[in-house]
Amino acid sequence: MLAMSKIDLPTQEIDISFIIPAYNEEKYIVLVINSINDALKNLPFVYEIIVVDDFSSDNTVKIAQKTNAKIVKLENRVYPSMVRNIGATISSGKLLVFLDADVLLTREWGIELQKNYEEILNKPIITGSVCSIPQSASWVIRAWFGPILCKKRNYINCGNLVVSRSLFFQNSGFDKTLETCEDYDFCIRARNNHSVIIINNPKLMAIHLGYPETLRAFFNRERWHGKGNFGSVKMALTNKNSLIVLSLWVCMLLGMALLFSGMLWGILFFVFYLFSMSVLFALKRCGISHNIFPCIFLSHVWFVARCISLLDVSSKRKLFV
């Protein structure tokens, strides 16, 4: 299933293992690895960088092999959750840092980790932060992702997640059956089963270069992410995003039934509901600000993408398994 190169037994105790799943990331992989080295420069940590290549078809592996990273090459594609688990299994660090292959660490990240290293290591904590947007971000990124950087969340995204090795394996790692939303599932299980504290720490600052720049990329991203909300009955009925999508489907079907019954206002009922939900969704996300109108528009796109993701899951017969 996997082949390894540049994997040597550690000659000294490893403080931190950086685990980076990568699929066709030749554009960013060197930047990410260099950012890790820069963030920890002159700090008293022994660390390793593990790139787990998910059967890339580009030059990701060749480029990564020229760095100080250890490379694991998978021989077939699997879900990102399993890729992360593989990296964690072969790692040696007392602290595990999960990064996406398009996320850059900052010098502030390294300084903040040094301040909190012992606490994260010895207490039931999962931490990290919502990744910041690049300075050259498009209107889509600024309107949708910019407002959520400092908002309180009940989970930490895998793009920048820090957890002790012992807690990670005590919580059974990521659910390998989930195509997406494995980070949400991991944090909720840890909180419910092990009384873990979830800390979104903005000072653990990282920059996400891979946010969707265009409307089409945004739609495709949300369509893919939405699949994770319907992986099981429990997740579909406890995740607020999936409940919103289910309510939209119910409203749409009700509107169609009324329309076919000769009640033309049935479709107006659905349109009004969709618009109202989009406004409320946008207000919660960005508040009353200059981003409110773009955010309302993107909320419409989000709803459509997430509704289609339910169809995607249903067509593959993975719904409620």
Backbone bond lengths (Angstrom), bond angles and torsions (degrees), N, CA, C in turn:
res aa  C-N    CA-C-N  psi(-1)  N-CA   C-N-CA  omega(-1)  CA-C   N-CA-C  phi
1 M - - - 1.466 - - 1.507 112.02 -
2 L 1.346 116.81 -31.01 1.449 118.32 -179.04 1.512 110.39 -140.98
3 A 1.305 114.88 154.39 1.455 122.17 174.33 1.511 107.22 -127.22
4 M 1.318 116.67 144.17 1.454 119.82 -175.03 1.518 110.78 -121.96
5 S 1.318 114.79 144.72 1.458 120.92 172.91 1.513 108.56 -137.50
6 K 1.305 116.69 151.26 1.463 122.58 -179.32 1.524 111.92 59.51
7 I 1.343 117.96 29.06 1.450 121.17 177.57 1.520 108.04 -102.98
8 D 1.302 117.68 106.83 1.450 123.06 179.01 1.526 109.12 -115.98
9 L 1.309 116.12 150.37 1.448 119.74 175.68 1.516 108.90 -65.61
10 P 1.340 117.66 135.05 1.463 119.71 -178.53 1.516 111.35 -64.79
11 T 1.316 115.84 138.74 1.466 121.02 179.24 1.517 111.00 -91.22
12 Q 1.318 118.22 -9.15 1.449 122.89 176.94 1.519 109.57 -147.04
13 E 1.308 115.73 164.41 1.453 120.54 -177.30 1.521 110.69 -64.40
14 I 1.330 115.29 132.36 1.461 121.35 -178.13 1.525 109.93 -93.85
15 D 1.320 116.60 126.38 1.462 121.12 178.49 1.532 111.63 -79.87
16 I 1.333 116.00 -44.29 1.466 120.79 -173.00 1.529 110.27 -135.65
17 S 1.310 115.81 134.09 1.467 121.35 171.20 1.525 108.68 -112.62
18 F 1.322 116.60 122.57 1.461 122.14 174.19 1.524 107.71 -94.75
19 I 1.315 116.72 123.69 1.462 121.97 -176.52 1.523 108.67 -115.51
20 I 1.331 115.30 118.71 1.462 121.55 -173.88 1.525 109.82 -123.46
21 P 1.333 118.96 106.70 1.465 120.29 171.57 1.525 109.11 -75.14
22 A 1.309 117.07 139.22 1.469 119.23 -176.07 1.523 111.11 -139.88
23 Y 1.318 115.32 131.92 1.459 121.32 171.98 1.524 107.96 -137.01
24 N 1.328 115.29 112.61 1.467 121.89 -179.20 1.526 111.74 51.72
25 E 1.318 115.28 55.34 1.470 121.51 -176.93 1.531 112.01 -112.82
26 E 1.335 117.24 33.27 1.468 119.94 -178.25 1.529 112.32 -61.01
27 K 1.310 116.64 -23.74 1.467 120.92 -177.89 1.529 111.76 -70.79
28 Y 1.336 116.15 -34.56 1.461 119.13 -170.60 1.524 115.71 -116.86
29 I 1.324 118.97 -17.33 1.462 120.61 -165.60 1.529 113.21 -58.23
30 V 1.323 117.90 -41.02 1.469 119.93 178.50 1.521 110.72 -66.27
31 L 1.313 117.03 -40.00 1.467 120.52 179.35 1.525 110.78 -60.76
32 V 1.333 116.95 -41.32 1.460 121.36 -179.77 1.526 110.85 -65.14
33 I 1.324 116.38 -47.72 1.469 120.64 -179.15 1.524 110.45 -63.23
34 N 1.312 116.87 -43.19 1.472 120.04 178.37 1.521 111.61 -63.38
35 S 1.328 116.66 -35.35 1.463 119.63 179.75 1.522 111.30 -66.77
36 I 1.327 117.12 -34.33 1.472 120.87 176.58 1.522 109.64 -65.05
37 N 1.329 115.82 -47.71 1.463 119.87 179.81 1.527 111.52 -60.62
38 D 1.326 116.56 -40.17 1.467 120.64 179.48 1.531 111.38 -68.92
39 A 1.342 116.62 -39.69 1.463 120.48 -177.76 1.528 112.24 -64.67
40 L 1.335 116.37 -32.60 1.466 120.34 -176.87 1.535 113.12 -102.43
41 K 1.302 116.65 5.77 1.465 120.39 -179.62 1.525 110.59 -59.78
42 N 1.326 115.30 129.80 1.475 123.44 178.50 1.526 113.63 68.25
43 L 1.331 117.46 11.39 1.459 120.52 174.19 1.532 108.93 -97.94
44 P 1.335 117.74 150.73 1.470 120.88 -171.56 1.526 113.78 -81.49
45 F 1.331 116.86 52.89 1.454 120.38 -179.72 1.525 110.81 -119.57
46 V 1.320 115.51 140.11 1.463 121.34 166.22 1.525 105.86 -98.66
47 Y 1.322 117.38 123.50 1.458 119.46 -173.91 1.520 111.53 -137.54
48 E 1.307 114.63 162.53 1.462 122.08 174.97 1.520 108.48 -131.88
49 I 1.313 115.35 149.69 1.466 121.71 177.38 1.520 107.12 -117.25
50 I 1.313 116.51 122.28 1.468 121.77 -178.45 1.521 108.67 -116.84
51 V 1.320 116.05 116.18 1.463 122.15 175.38 1.526 107.86 -100.49
52 V 1.324 116.41 118.39 1.467 121.13 177.58 1.521 107.56 -103.21
53 D 1.324 115.31 107.41 1.463 120.32 -176.11 1.520 110.35 -85.71
54 D 1.323 115.63 121.02 1.460 122.46 -175.68 1.527 111.03 -89.72
55 F 1.350 114.98 58.46 1.472 122.19 175.92 1.532 111.82 60.36
56 S 1.331 115.51 49.45 1.465 120.61 179.69 1.528 111.53 -64.05
57 S 1.328 115.33 150.92 1.469 120.84 177.08 1.530 111.51 -106.07
58 D 1.342 117.02 2.58 1.464 120.27 179.01 1.534 109.25 -109.17
59 N 1.319 117.45 -154.92 1.464 121.63 -174.81 1.534 113.52 -97.73
60 T 1.316 116.61 23.34 1.460 119.62 -179.23 1.522 112.00 -53.56
61 V 1.322 117.20 -49.56 1.471 121.15 -176.33 1.522 111.12 -64.84
62 K 1.322 117.36 -47.37 1.472 120.52 -178.88 1.520 111.39 -58.88
63 I 1.309 115.87 -40.64 1.467 120.08 -179.07 1.527 110.28 -70.14
64 A 1.334 116.90 -44.51 1.467 120.71 -178.31 1.521 111.78 -65.41
65 Q 1.320 117.45 -30.70 1.468 121.36 -179.42 1.524 112.61 -66.21
66 K 1.304 117.32 -17.43 1.462 121.11 179.11 1.531 112.17 -86.93
67 T 1.320 116.86 2.36 1.457 121.75 -179.04 1.526 109.80 -108.26
68 N 1.314 116.29 -173.10 1.468 121.15 177.75 1.518 112.71 -88.36
69 A 1.326 117.34 14.56 1.459 121.19 179.49 1.520 111.49 -83.60
70 K 1.322 115.51 152.42 1.456 122.30 170.26 1.529 107.61 -90.56
71 I 1.321 117.28 137.03 1.459 121.11 -172.56 1.528 110.55 -112.79
72 V 1.320 115.11 130.56 1.465 121.80 172.33 1.528 106.97 -118.67
73 K 1.324 116.64 123.69 1.464 120.77 -178.27 1.521 109.34 -109.25
74 L 1.331 116.53 119.92 1.456 120.89 175.40 1.521 109.61 -83.80
75 E 1.307 115.68 147.87 1.460 120.64 -175.68 1.528 112.39 -95.04
76 N 1.302 117.11 -0.72 1.462 122.34 172.11 1.521 108.02 -158.56
77 R 1.315 116.07 159.50 1.460 120.57 -176.97 1.524 110.72 -76.95
78 V 1.330 114.98 140.82 1.463 122.01 175.37 1.522 108.12 -135.81
79 Y 1.330 116.69 175.65 1.453 120.04 178.20 1.531 110.23 -68.34
80 P 1.341 117.91 149.40 1.468 120.87 178.65 1.525 113.40 -54.80
81 S 1.330 117.12 -32.75 1.466 120.06 179.09 1.530 110.92 -59.20
82 M 1.336 116.99 -42.72 1.457 120.05 178.81 1.525 111.15 -70.40
83 V 1.325 117.23 -35.66 1.463 120.76 177.93 1.530 109.65 -60.04
84 R 1.309 116.84 -44.78 1.464 121.09 179.18 1.534 110.84 -64.27
85 N 1.326 116.55 -41.50 1.463 119.96 179.24 1.519 112.10 -62.73
86 I 1.318 116.46 -39.16 1.466 120.49 178.16 1.522 109.92 -62.15
87 G 1.318 116.03 -45.24 1.460 119.96 177.92 1.516 112.08 -60.49
88 A 1.336 116.87 -41.64 1.460 120.53 179.78 1.526 110.94 -65.70
89 T 1.321 116.74 -38.07 1.462 121.03 -177.05 1.520 112.36 -64.52
90 I 1.316 117.65 -38.96 1.468 119.98 -177.71 1.525 112.21 -90.64
91 S 1.337 117.04 -3.59 1.458 120.25 -179.43 1.527 110.70 -76.55
92 S 1.332 115.33 167.15 1.467 120.99 -178.79 1.520 112.54 -125.52
93 G 1.308 118.18 -5.63 1.454 121.55 -172.80 1.518 114.41 -71.96
94 K 1.331 115.45 149.22 1.461 120.90 175.02 1.529 110.71 -73.77
95 L 1.319 115.72 -25.79 1.461 122.06 177.75 1.527 107.76 -120.46
96 L 1.334 116.53 134.95 1.456 121.52 179.57 1.525 109.36 -108.68
97 V 1.329 115.41 130.97 1.463 121.20 176.51 1.522 107.45 -119.82
98 F 1.322 116.36 116.91 1.461 121.84 178.76 1.528 108.65 -97.71
99 L 1.327 115.12 121.60 1.469 121.37 179.30 1.513 109.57 -124.46
100 D 1.318 116.25 146.96 1.459 119.85 168.08 1.522 108.60 -78.56
101 A 1.318 115.30 158.23 1.460 120.36 -175.10 1.519 113.11 -79.32
102 D 1.322 117.65 7.82 1.465 121.58 175.09 1.529 110.80 -128.00
103 V 1.341 115.55 26.30 1.469 121.44 -178.98 1.524 110.10 -115.91
104 L 1.324 116.25 126.63 1.459 121.89 -179.79 1.518 110.39 -100.90
105 L 1.328 116.42 131.66 1.455 120.19 172.95 1.520 109.70 -82.92
106 T 1.328 115.33 154.11 1.463 121.29 178.24 1.527 109.21 -109.69
107 R 1.317 115.82 166.15 1.464 120.34 176.28 1.526 109.91 -62.39
108 E 1.328 117.06 -34.48 1.462 121.37 177.88 1.530 111.04 -61.12
109 W 1.321 115.77 -35.22 1.468 120.91 178.64 1.529 110.16 -59.18
110 G 1.322 116.06 -47.63 1.462 119.86 -178.70 1.522 112.46 -63.58
111 I 1.326 117.01 -42.90 1.472 121.14 -179.92 1.527 110.65 -63.83
112 E 1.332 116.25 -42.28 1.464 120.17 179.88 1.524 111.63 -67.48
113 L 1.327 117.16 -37.93 1.455 119.34 178.06 1.521 110.94 -64.33
114 Q 1.318 116.45 -39.38 1.465 119.85 178.25 1.532 110.65 -59.44
115 K 1.327 116.62 -40.61 1.467 121.03 -179.86 1.530 112.16 -64.81
116 N 1.327 116.58 -32.86 1.465 120.67 -171.94 1.526 113.83 -110.86
117 Y 1.314 117.25 5.29 1.468 121.17 -172.70 1.531 112.02 -55.74
118 E 1.313 118.33 -52.83 1.460 121.94 -175.85 1.532 111.19 -64.66
119 E 1.318 116.53 -37.83 1.468 119.41 179.88 1.521 111.17 -66.01
120 I 1.333 117.05 -44.48 1.466 120.75 179.13 1.524 110.06 -63.65
121 L 1.328 115.67 -36.68 1.461 121.19 -176.81 1.521 111.88 -70.04
122 N 1.313 117.13 -34.39 1.464 120.42 -169.54 1.517 115.04 -110.05
123 K 1.314 117.68 -4.67 1.454 120.32 179.33 1.533 109.79 -121.33
124 P 1.336 117.79 157.82 1.474 120.71 179.81 1.526 111.47 -75.08
125 I 1.331 115.06 80.28 1.462 121.19 -174.30 1.528 109.95 -128.52
126 I 1.311 115.78 136.56 1.469 122.65 165.01 1.521 106.01 -117.92
127 T 1.315 116.23 125.79 1.457 119.06 -176.34 1.529 110.65 -136.37
128 G 1.313 114.54 -177.21 1.456 122.87 -174.70 1.515 107.03 144.47
129 S 1.312 116.09 -156.85 1.464 118.20 177.02 1.512 110.27 -160.15
130 V 1.326 114.41 162.26 1.461 120.05 170.43 1.522 107.38 -69.03
131 C 1.309 116.38 130.22 1.470 119.75 -176.40 1.525 111.21 -67.94
132 S 1.321 115.42 137.71 1.462 121.44 177.50 1.527 110.44 -72.01
133 I 1.328 114.57 162.28 1.458 119.76 179.30 1.534 109.22 -94.18
134 P 1.333 117.72 147.97 1.466 119.47 177.65 1.523 112.07 -68.57
135 Q 1.320 116.52 157.45 1.467 120.50 -177.98 1.519 112.38 -62.82
136 S 1.324 116.61 -28.59 1.466 120.73 -177.72 1.527 112.52 -91.43
137 A 1.323 117.52 20.89 1.461 122.13 -174.04 1.526 112.32 -61.08
138 S 1.325 115.63 146.19 1.465 121.83 177.48 1.528 110.06 -76.99
139 W 1.332 115.94 173.56 1.465 120.55 -179.61 1.522 111.10 -63.15
140 V 1.332 117.25 -32.74 1.464 120.51 178.65 1.527 110.12 -62.00
141 I 1.319 116.43 -47.10 1.459 121.36 -178.92 1.529 110.35 -65.73
142 R 1.319 116.87 -46.31 1.467 120.19 -177.17 1.527 111.42 -64.26
143 A 1.327 117.00 -39.52 1.464 120.03 -176.77 1.520 112.23 -74.81
144 W 1.337 117.75 -37.33 1.458 120.63 -172.28 1.529 113.51 -96.19
145 F 1.332 116.85 -43.48 1.465 120.33 -173.70 1.527 113.41 -97.65
146 G 1.331 116.79 -26.49 1.455 120.13 -179.46 1.519 114.17 -58.76
147 P 1.351 119.21 -44.87 1.473 120.32 -174.52 1.529 114.92 -69.52
148 I 1.348 119.73 -14.51 1.465 120.08 -171.71 1.531 113.35 -98.27
149 L 1.344 117.35 3.95 1.462 119.86 -171.09 1.521 112.99 -60.17
150 C 1.308 118.32 -38.84 1.470 120.80 -175.70 1.525 113.04 -109.96
151 K 1.321 117.50 11.71 1.455 119.49 -179.27 1.524 111.09 -77.86
152 K 1.314 115.16 146.50 1.456 121.03 178.34 1.519 109.25 -69.32
153 R 1.355 116.46 134.91 1.451 120.87 179.46 1.523 109.06 -133.20
154 N 1.333 115.84 157.19 1.466 119.39 -179.28 1.530 112.35 -97.18
155 Y 1.332 116.51 13.11 1.458 120.25 174.55 1.524 109.31 -154.59
156 I 1.329 115.51 164.57 1.460 122.00 176.94 1.521 108.45 -112.30
157 N 1.319 116.15 130.91 1.456 121.11 179.68 1.521 111.07 -69.99
158 C 1.333 116.12 142.96 1.469 121.60 -178.75 1.522 113.36 -65.23
159 G 1.312 117.36 -11.41 1.456 119.00 177.82 1.507 113.03 -66.41
160 N 1.353 116.36 -20.07 1.466 121.19 -178.18 1.529 107.82 -160.80
161 L 1.323 115.54 73.35 1.464 121.85 -174.48 1.516 110.21 -121.13
162 V 1.332 116.50 132.84 1.463 122.57 -177.70 1.521 108.75 -123.44
163 V 1.343 116.27 130.24 1.456 121.06 -178.72 1.525 108.62 -154.02
164 S 1.323 117.15 150.24 1.461 119.59 176.89 1.520 109.75 -69.81
165 R 1.301 115.65 151.34 1.460 120.84 179.58 1.530 111.04 -59.48
166 S 1.327 115.60 -44.36 1.462 119.72 -177.24 1.527 111.14 -62.77
167 L 1.329 117.62 -42.36 1.463 120.42 -179.86 1.523 111.14 -68.02
168 F 1.327 117.09 -37.86 1.465 120.53 179.96 1.519 110.87 -58.56
169 F 1.322 117.00 -48.97 1.465 119.81 -177.32 1.530 111.87 -78.03
170 Q 1.321 117.36 -28.21 1.458 120.30 173.99 1.520 109.93 -62.55
171 N 1.332 116.32 -32.39 1.465 122.14 179.67 1.526 112.11 -91.56
172 S 1.342 116.41 10.97 1.479 123.17 175.18 1.522 113.83 66.47
173 G 1.327 117.66 22.21 1.455 120.75 176.31 1.521 112.63 64.31
174 F 1.327 115.14 -160.65 1.465 120.60 178.85 1.528 110.26 -84.39
175 D 1.304 115.89 149.71 1.464 120.86 178.37 1.524 109.18 -73.44
176 K 1.332 116.35 110.33 1.466 121.21 -173.86 1.526 113.09 -69.58
177 T 1.338 117.71 -11.44 1.469 120.23 179.46 1.521 112.52 -85.57
178 L 1.341 117.23 -8.43 1.467 120.49 -178.07 1.524 110.46 -91.23
179 E 1.319 115.76 128.80 1.466 120.59 177.51 1.520 111.00 -74.83
180 T 1.309 116.59 -32.46 1.459 122.57 178.30 1.529 108.19 -152.41
181 C 1.330 116.75 174.05 1.473 122.78 -178.03 1.520 112.54 66.01
182 E 1.329 118.09 19.77 1.459 120.03 178.26 1.519 111.85 -66.95
183 D 1.342 117.01 -27.46 1.466 120.18 178.62 1.535 110.75 -69.60
184 Y 1.321 117.01 -42.92 1.465 121.28 176.86 1.524 110.28 -60.41
185 D 1.316 116.18 -47.67 1.466 120.87 -179.84 1.527 111.09 -61.49
186 F 1.333 116.80 -42.47 1.468 121.46 -179.50 1.525 111.02 -61.00
187 C 1.318 116.63 -46.51 1.465 120.76 -177.90 1.521 112.17 -68.28
188 I 1.326 117.60 -40.67 1.457 120.39 -179.59 1.530 110.09 -66.16
189 R 1.342 117.65 -42.08 1.464 120.14 177.60 1.524 110.99 -62.47
190 A 1.329 116.02 -42.62 1.464 120.25 -179.31 1.520 111.01 -63.84
191 R 1.322 116.60 -40.93 1.461 120.53 -179.68 1.524 111.56 -68.31
192 N 1.335 116.70 -40.85 1.462 120.83 -176.50 1.524 112.88 -77.26
193 N 1.339 116.37 -36.29 1.466 119.93 -173.41 1.522 114.01 -96.16
194 H 1.321 117.32 -24.60 1.462 119.62 -173.35 1.527 113.03 -130.09
195 S 1.339 116.61 14.14 1.474 121.45 178.47 1.528 112.06 51.90
196 V 1.309 115.72 41.33 1.465 121.70 -178.50 1.529 110.18 -77.72
197 I 1.319 115.58 143.94 1.465 121.99 176.34 1.524 108.52 -95.70
198 I 1.321 116.33 127.28 1.467 121.94 178.41 1.524 107.54 -97.64
199 I 1.335 116.52 119.94 1.470 120.71 -176.60 1.523 109.78 -122.00
200 N 1.326 115.43 112.28 1.462 120.36 172.12 1.528 107.55 -86.92
201 N 1.317 116.42 106.61 1.461 122.11 -174.48 1.536 109.79 -108.20
202 P 1.339 118.01 100.90 1.473 120.60 -177.88 1.527 113.74 -59.67
203 K 1.345 117.27 -19.59 1.465 119.70 179.38 1.526 111.97 -74.59
204 L 1.337 117.09 -16.89 1.470 120.40 170.40 1.527 106.86 -82.61
205 M 1.303 114.83 65.90 1.463 122.05 -167.64 1.527 111.93 -79.94
206 A 1.315 114.42 127.70 1.464 122.11 175.13 1.524 107.96 -134.72
207 I 1.306 116.34 156.02 1.474 121.72 -177.10 1.521 109.18 -117.31
208 H 1.317 115.70 125.95 1.459 121.23 -179.07 1.533 109.52 -93.79
209 L 1.318 115.25 113.89 1.465 119.80 179.84 1.524 112.24 -83.81
210 G 1.327 116.87 -13.74 1.459 120.86 -172.41 1.509 116.40 -101.57
211 Y 1.333 117.20 14.01 1.470 117.89 173.74 1.537 109.42 -58.74
212 P 1.334 118.24 146.17 1.473 120.17 -177.51 1.530 112.20 -65.85
213 E 1.305 115.94 122.22 1.462 121.46 -177.02 1.527 112.57 -79.90
214 T 1.330 116.77 -32.46 1.463 120.84 -173.67 1.521 111.22 -112.90
215 L 1.321 115.20 166.50 1.460 121.19 178.65 1.532 110.74 -63.01
216 R 1.305 115.90 -40.33 1.476 119.98 179.63 1.523 111.05 -64.93
217 A 1.326 116.81 -43.26 1.468 120.71 178.77 1.532 110.34 -64.64
218 F 1.325 116.56 -38.11 1.457 121.20 177.97 1.531 110.60 -63.00
219 F 1.327 116.24 -45.32 1.467 121.21 178.77 1.529 110.62 -59.50
220 N 1.331 116.17 -48.19 1.468 120.24 -178.21 1.523 111.56 -63.92
221 R 1.334 116.65 -37.92 1.464 120.68 179.04 1.526 111.01 -63.53
222 E 1.335 116.84 -46.61 1.455 120.33 -177.76 1.524 111.72 -71.21
223 R 1.315 116.53 -31.26 1.470 119.65 175.41 1.522 110.16 -64.40
224 W 1.350 116.60 -41.21 1.465 120.84 178.96 1.527 111.17 -69.58
225 H 1.333 116.59 -46.95 1.454 120.09 -179.16 1.530 111.76 -61.98
226 G 1.310 116.48 -32.71 1.457 119.74 -177.35 1.515 113.74 -63.41
227 K 1.329 117.32 -24.21 1.465 120.20 -179.32 1.521 111.89 -59.75
228 G 1.327 115.66 -33.85 1.455 119.26 -177.66 1.509 113.75 -68.92
229 N 1.334 117.26 -19.78 1.465 120.22 -179.45 1.519 112.90 -75.87
230 F 1.350 116.90 -11.70 1.455 120.19 -176.06 1.533 111.76 -124.27
231 G 1.321 115.27 32.26 1.466 119.68 -179.40 1.519 113.26 -74.72
232 S 1.331 117.25 -21.40 1.455 121.21 -179.19 1.519 108.85 -156.11
233 V 1.331 115.90 166.45 1.466 120.49 177.32 1.521 109.60 -61.35
234 K 1.333 116.01 -44.38 1.461 120.35 -177.03 1.516 111.59 -60.54
235 M 1.344 116.51 -46.17 1.453 119.06 -178.68 1.526 110.98 -67.92
236 A 1.320 116.78 -39.65 1.464 120.09 -178.90 1.524 112.07 -64.52
237 L 1.333 116.36 -31.29 1.461 120.18 -175.54 1.522 113.86 -98.13
238 T 1.320 117.22 -4.07 1.473 119.70 179.65 1.519 112.72 -116.76
239 N 1.326 118.26 -18.70 1.451 121.11 179.36 1.524 109.49 -85.80
240 K 1.320 116.49 127.03 1.472 119.32 -175.01 1.522 112.41 -64.90
241 N 1.341 117.40 -33.05 1.467 118.98 178.84 1.521 111.41 -65.64
242 S 1.336 116.74 -41.64 1.464 119.65 179.43 1.527 110.50 -67.66
243 L 1.331 117.03 -35.17 1.465 119.83 178.41 1.527 111.33 -66.13
244 I 1.335 116.24 -37.22 1.468 120.23 176.51 1.524 110.04 -63.02
245 V 1.329 116.23 -45.29 1.469 120.82 -179.77 1.521 110.49 -63.44
246 L 1.319 117.39 -43.08 1.464 120.71 178.57 1.525 111.04 -62.15
247 S 1.338 116.55 -39.05 1.464 119.52 178.57 1.525 111.31 -65.10
248 L 1.343 116.06 -35.80 1.462 119.54 177.31 1.522 111.43 -65.43
249 W 1.335 115.93 -40.90 1.465 119.50 177.40 1.522 110.93 -63.05
250 V 1.326 117.09 -43.46 1.462 120.72 179.08 1.527 110.31 -61.73
251 C 1.323 115.19 -44.22 1.464 119.96 -179.56 1.529 110.93 -64.60
252 M 1.333 116.73 -41.46 1.458 120.08 -179.88 1.525 110.88 -65.23
253 L 1.334 117.18 -43.48 1.467 120.37 179.98 1.524 110.49 -65.40
254 L 1.336 116.82 -38.31 1.459 120.72 177.03 1.523 110.74 -64.26
255 G 1.337 115.49 -42.86 1.455 119.96 178.51 1.515 112.20 -62.12
256 M 1.356 117.25 -41.00 1.467 121.78 178.59 1.527 110.76 -66.03
257 A 1.349 115.70 -39.10 1.465 119.02 178.95 1.525 110.77 -63.24
258 L 1.330 115.65 -42.81 1.464 119.56 177.93 1.524 111.18 -65.15
259 L 1.344 116.36 -38.06 1.462 120.60 179.86 1.524 110.79 -64.34
260 F 1.334 116.28 -45.17 1.460 120.38 -179.84 1.524 112.25 -69.41
261 S 1.315 115.71 -17.84 1.474 120.07 177.10 1.523 111.54 -86.95
262 G 1.328 115.77 3.78 1.452 120.32 178.75 1.511 114.31 93.51
263 M 1.314 116.01 4.93 1.463 119.79 179.81 1.525 108.95 -98.08
264 L 1.331 115.10 96.18 1.457 119.69 -174.10 1.521 113.09 -64.05
265 W 1.304 117.13 -21.74 1.457 119.03 -178.62 1.537 111.64 -73.32
266 G 1.338 116.51 -6.33 1.465 119.56 178.11 1.516 112.05 -60.08
267 I 1.341 116.58 -42.33 1.461 119.50 -179.90 1.523 110.53 -70.72
268 L 1.334 116.58 -33.32 1.465 120.03 176.75 1.516 110.68 -65.26
269 F 1.324 115.19 -35.73 1.464 120.38 177.08 1.528 110.64 -59.90
270 F 1.338 116.58 -44.34 1.469 120.26 -179.78 1.527 111.22 -67.25
271 V 1.344 116.72 -44.16 1.458 120.28 -179.63 1.524 110.74 -61.79
272 F 1.321 116.51 -42.06 1.465 120.44 178.19 1.524 111.01 -62.83
273 Y 1.323 116.29 -42.11 1.466 120.53 179.72 1.524 110.90 -63.99
274 L 1.331 116.38 -44.53 1.464 120.99 179.72 1.519 110.50 -62.35
275 F 1.326 116.98 -45.74 1.459 120.50 -179.62 1.529 110.89 -63.68
276 S 1.327 116.34 -43.45 1.464 120.19 -179.73 1.520 111.23 -62.30
277 M 1.324 116.35 -43.18 1.462 120.59 178.95 1.523 110.78 -64.28
278 S 1.331 116.76 -38.92 1.464 120.39 179.71 1.521 111.27 -63.88
279 V 1.334 116.18 -41.81 1.468 120.43 179.03 1.528 110.18 -64.15
280 L 1.329 117.03 -47.33 1.464 120.75 -179.90 1.525 111.30 -63.18
281 F 1.332 116.41 -40.69 1.463 122.32 179.49 1.520 110.31 -62.68
282 A 1.332 115.90 -43.87 1.461 121.10 -179.42 1.524 111.38 -67.46
283 L 1.324 116.49 -41.10 1.468 120.48 179.16 1.522 111.05 -62.30
284 K 1.324 116.42 -40.84 1.453 119.58 179.34 1.522 111.16 -67.76
285 R 1.334 116.32 -33.65 1.454 120.36 -176.18 1.519 112.49 -77.44
286 C 1.325 117.23 -45.19 1.466 118.77 -172.89 1.524 113.85 -124.75
287 G 1.355 117.77 -4.20 1.443 119.37 -178.99 1.526 111.77 68.46
288 I 1.323 115.74 -170.78 1.468 119.76 177.06 1.528 107.59 -84.11
289 S 1.306 115.64 101.01 1.464 121.54 -176.54 1.516 109.15 -147.85
290 H 1.314 115.33 -177.85 1.466 119.44 179.95 1.527 111.81 -68.44
291 N 1.336 116.43 -12.84 1.471 120.49 -179.98 1.524 112.98 -90.31
292 I 1.313 118.68 -1.26 1.457 120.37 -168.88 1.530 112.68 -62.19
293 F 1.325 119.11 -43.58 1.469 120.00 -177.45 1.523 112.40 -71.10
294 P 1.354 119.85 -45.48 1.467 118.63 172.59 1.523 112.24 -58.63
295 C 1.341 116.01 -36.12 1.462 120.43 -178.45 1.532 111.25 -68.69
296 I 1.332 117.29 -36.60 1.464 120.39 176.09 1.521 110.02 -63.54
297 F 1.327 116.02 -44.13 1.466 120.03 178.41 1.530 110.94 -61.44
298 L 1.333 116.64 -45.45 1.464 120.63 -179.74 1.526 111.23 -67.26
299 S 1.323 116.96 -27.92 1.464 120.05 175.79 1.522 110.75 -64.14
300 H 1.342 116.51 -39.75 1.467 120.47 174.47 1.530 110.27 -58.41
301 V 1.314 116.02 -47.64 1.465 120.72 -179.92 1.528 110.35 -61.94
302 W 1.326 116.00 -41.61 1.463 121.57 179.15 1.518 110.66 -59.04
303 F 1.343 116.63 -46.88 1.463 120.90 -178.90 1.525 111.32 -61.87
304 V 1.318 116.94 -44.15 1.467 120.37 -179.92 1.528 110.22 -63.25
305 A 1.334 116.50 -45.60 1.468 120.59 -179.46 1.517 111.48 -61.92
306 R 1.333 116.49 -44.23 1.465 120.05 -178.49 1.532 111.24 -68.87
307 C 1.331 117.59 -34.29 1.464 120.03 176.19 1.522 110.91 -65.07
308 I 1.316 116.65 -40.90 1.461 120.60 178.21 1.525 110.61 -66.99
309 S 1.334 117.47 -33.39 1.465 119.93 178.71 1.529 110.62 -62.47
310 L 1.331 117.27 -33.06 1.469 120.23 175.75 1.525 110.29 -63.90
311 L 1.331 116.64 -40.25 1.465 120.02 175.46 1.524 111.15 -63.95
312 D 1.334 116.46 -39.80 1.466 120.40 178.68 1.520 110.92 -58.64
313 V 1.332 115.73 -47.18 1.460 120.38 -179.16 1.523 110.88 -65.59
314 S 1.323 116.34 -42.50 1.465 120.48 -179.35 1.524 111.37 -63.39
315 S 1.335 116.63 -39.37 1.468 120.29 -178.09 1.519 112.17 -67.43
316 K 1.327 116.34 -25.16 1.468 120.67 178.26 1.521 112.00 -92.32
317 R 1.332 115.49 2.52 1.471 121.93 178.46 1.517 111.87 59.25
318 K 1.345 115.52 35.97 1.462 119.24 177.49 1.529 111.35 -105.46
319 L 1.318 115.35 -1.38 1.459 118.73 -177.08 1.516 110.25 -69.77
320 F 1.340 114.93 128.82 1.468 122.54 174.78 1.519 112.37 62.79
321 V 1.324 117.62 34.72 1.458 120.54 175.13 1.510 108.75 -91.72
